[in-house]
Amino acid sequence: MFEGIDLNYLAILIAGLAAMPIGIIWFGPLFSLAWMKENGLSKEELAKGPKGGYFWTMIASLVEAWILAYFIAFAGAQSLAEGLLIGAMAAVGFMATTLGINYIFAQKSMKLYLIDIGYQAITVIVMGGILAAWQ
């Protein structure tokens, strides 16, 4: 897509796949009950879930990893620490701010915001580390 930038597509795949176990732990044993309460969902309602939810989550995670790989390439990051930093910058600069604005206008709780952005931030930070370290 951009001349002179070679992406490691295996690293992108692994970084995208990393979102799944993080989400399973985050929205499972760590925060499932609080997340359900803040969203007003019961276990029965959650069990019905959105059709194809995990499929679309995986697609979104792969796109996220692919775009983040370009940010890392543009920044010239080549170490785990640099990748973690770029992931953290993306989390704070793009994700936390955008999601925060949506939650303010939707009048959602700060607790729900912190649960949701926590998952997003940890995921993109881990992705950044994988992508920068594995070039």
C-alpha positions as CSV (number, residue, x, y, z in Angstrom):
1,M,0.0,0.0,0.0
2,F,2.8,2.4,0.9
3,E,6.1,2.2,-1.0
4,G,9.0,0.9,1.0
5,I,6.9,-0.5,3.9
6,D,7.0,-4.2,4.3
7,L,4.6,-5.6,6.9
8,N,4.9,-8.9,8.7
9,Y,1.5,-10.4,8.0
10,L,2.1,-13.3,10.3
11,A,2.7,-10.9,13.1
12,I,-0.5,-9.0,12.1
13,L,-2.4,-12.3,12.3
14,I,-1.0,-13.2,15.7
15,A,-1.6,-9.6,17.0
16,G,-5.2,-9.8,15.8
17,L,-5.7,-13.2,17.3
18,A,-4.3,-11.9,20.7
19,A,-7.5,-9.9,21.1
20,M,-9.5,-13.0,21.6
21,P,-7.9,-14.5,24.8
22,I,-7.6,-11.0,26.3
23,G,-11.3,-10.5,25.7
24,I,-12.2,-13.9,27.1
25,I,-10.4,-13.2,30.3
26,W,-11.4,-9.5,30.5
27,F,-15.1,-10.1,29.8
28,G,-15.1,-13.5,31.5
29,P,-13.7,-14.0,35.0
30,L,-12.5,-10.4,35.5
31,F,-15.4,-8.2,34.6
32,S,-18.4,-10.2,33.3
33,L,-20.7,-9.5,36.2
34,A,-20.0,-5.8,36.4
35,W,-20.2,-5.4,32.6
36,M,-23.5,-7.2,32.5
37,K,-24.9,-5.1,35.3
38,E,-23.7,-1.8,33.8
39,N,-25.3,-2.8,30.5
40,G,-28.5,-4.0,32.1
41,L,-28.1,-7.5,30.7
42,S,-28.9,-10.8,32.2
43,K,-27.0,-14.0,31.6
44,E,-29.9,-15.3,29.6
45,E,-29.9,-12.2,27.3
46,L,-26.2,-12.3,27.0
47,A,-26.3,-16.0,26.0
48,K,-28.5,-15.2,23.0
49,G,-25.8,-12.7,21.9
50,P,-25.4,-11.0,18.6
51,K,-25.3,-13.3,15.6
52,G,-21.7,-13.6,14.4
53,G,-20.4,-11.5,17.3
54,Y,-17.1,-13.4,17.6
55,F,-16.6,-13.5,13.8
56,W,-17.0,-9.7,13.5
57,T,-14.8,-9.2,16.6
58,M,-12.0,-11.2,14.9
59,I,-12.4,-9.2,11.7
60,A,-12.2,-5.9,13.5
61,S,-9.2,-7.1,15.5
62,L,-7.3,-8.1,12.4
63,V,-8.1,-4.7,10.8
64,E,-7.0,-3.0,14.0
65,A,-3.7,-4.9,14.0
66,W,-3.1,-4.2,10.3
67,I,-3.5,-0.4,10.7
68,L,-1.5,-0.4,13.9
69,A,1.3,-2.2,11.9
70,Y,1.4,0.8,9.6
71,F,1.6,3.2,12.5
72,I,4.5,1.2,14.0
73,A,6.3,1.1,10.6
74,F,5.8,4.9,10.1
75,A,7.2,5.5,13.6
76,G,10.2,3.2,12.9
77,A,9.5,1.2,16.1
78,Q,11.6,-1.9,16.3
79,S,11.4,-3.1,19.9
80,L,8.9,-4.4,22.3
81,A,9.1,-1.2,24.4
82,E,8.5,1.0,21.4
83,G,5.6,-1.1,20.3
84,L,4.0,-1.0,23.7
85,L,4.4,2.8,23.8
86,I,2.8,3.3,20.4
87,G,0.0,1.0,21.4
88,A,-0.5,3.0,24.6
89,M,-0.5,6.2,22.5
90,A,-3.1,4.9,20.2
91,A,-5.2,3.7,23.1
92,V,-5.2,7.1,24.9
93,G,-5.1,9.3,21.8
94,F,-7.7,7.6,19.7
95,M,-9.7,5.0,21.6
96,A,-10.1,6.5,25.0
97,T,-11.0,9.9,23.7
98,T,-13.5,8.7,21.0
99,L,-15.1,6.1,23.3
100,G,-15.3,8.7,26.1
101,I,-17.2,11.2,23.9
102,N,-19.7,8.5,22.9
103,Y,-20.2,7.4,26.6
104,I,-20.7,11.0,27.7
105,F,-23.5,11.6,25.2
106,A,-25.0,8.1,25.7
107,Q,-25.0,8.8,29.4
108,K,-23.2,5.6,30.2
109,S,-21.5,5.0,33.5
110,M,-17.8,5.7,34.2
111,K,-17.6,2.1,35.5
112,L,-18.7,0.7,32.1
113,Y,-16.4,3.1,30.3
114,L,-13.4,1.9,32.3
115,I,-14.2,-1.7,31.7
116,D,-14.6,-1.2,28.0
117,I,-11.7,1.1,27.4
118,G,-9.5,-1.1,29.7
119,Y,-10.0,-4.0,27.3
120,Q,-9.4,-1.9,24.2
121,A,-6.3,-0.3,25.7
122,I,-4.7,-3.6,26.9
123,T,-5.4,-5.2,23.5
124,V,-3.9,-2.5,21.4
125,I,-0.9,-2.2,23.7
126,V,-0.3,-6.0,23.4
127,M,-0.8,-5.7,19.6
128,G,1.8,-2.9,19.5
129,G,4.3,-4.9,21.4
130,I,3.9,-8.0,19.1
131,L,4.0,-6.0,15.9
132,A,7.1,-3.9,16.8
133,A,9.1,-6.8,18.3
134,W,8.3,-9.2,15.5
135,Q,9.4,-7.6,12.3
